[in-house]
Amino acid sequence: MTDTADRLAAVEKVLGYTFRDRGLLDTALTHPSHATENAGDSYERLEFLGDSVLGFVVAEELFRAHPDSPEGVLTNRKAGVVTGETLSAVAEELGLAEFMRLGKGEARSGARGRASRLENAFEALIGAVYLDGGLESARELVLRLLADAIESSEGAIRTGGSKSLLQEHTQGVLGTLPEYRLVSETGDPHDRVFVVEVVVNGAVCGSAEGRSKKEAEKAAAAAALSTLGAHQTGE
């Protein structure tokens, strides 16, 4: 890309959003090193704004989608979506590194696609869209680009194991964490059977056996979830 207009048009196509003020888009793609060398603005202020907009949109979506989830569960869901790893991965899929303006030294370093840099640029783009088109435009973009991350995060909660679900339930609803106790370990060295019980607020809520301690803990957690009446979806 040698022409600024062509470069920005290509970014708009990738984002699926057309800017009224392309200056915001250009700034969102400008690394501080380039701004310093050329006495211009970098993406840092837009990144600051975009981080808050992103967090709000995801939090609101989870709040609306899960009306029965306690605060602790919603917090865990949000934390599973808004991560540097997720944001940099989405930015990489969009090919943002190709469109960023870097200082000469940074460009020579060969680290154009550094994860932290991509994360910052992604957040800056959200901030730019918010200023350019308002909250609805930013919301549409965030939910579209992070749809897979939101779904994967919730899927991980649903299938990530009974221990995670139990912890989210007890922490969010009861304000405490479950405790796992090894009751017994029997059998030959290569054919062990472990019995574990899980205790919540001083009471045994479930127990189970397994071929490993980890397996027994998972089964005991599932039994505890049933005892406590917690849904397997984490809600």
Secondary structure, DSSP 8 states (H G I E B T S, - for coil): --SHHHHHHHHHHHHT---S-HHHHHHHTB-HHHHHHHT---SHHHHHHHHHHHHHHHHHHHHHH-TT--HHHHHHHHHHHS-HHHHHHHHHHHTHHHH-B--HHHHHHT-TT-HHHHHHHHHHHHHHHHHHH-HHHHHHHHHHHTHHHHHHHHHHHHHS-HHHHHHHHIIIIISS--EEEEEEEES-TTS-EEEEEEEETTEEEEEEEESSHHHHHHHHHHHHHHHHT--TT--
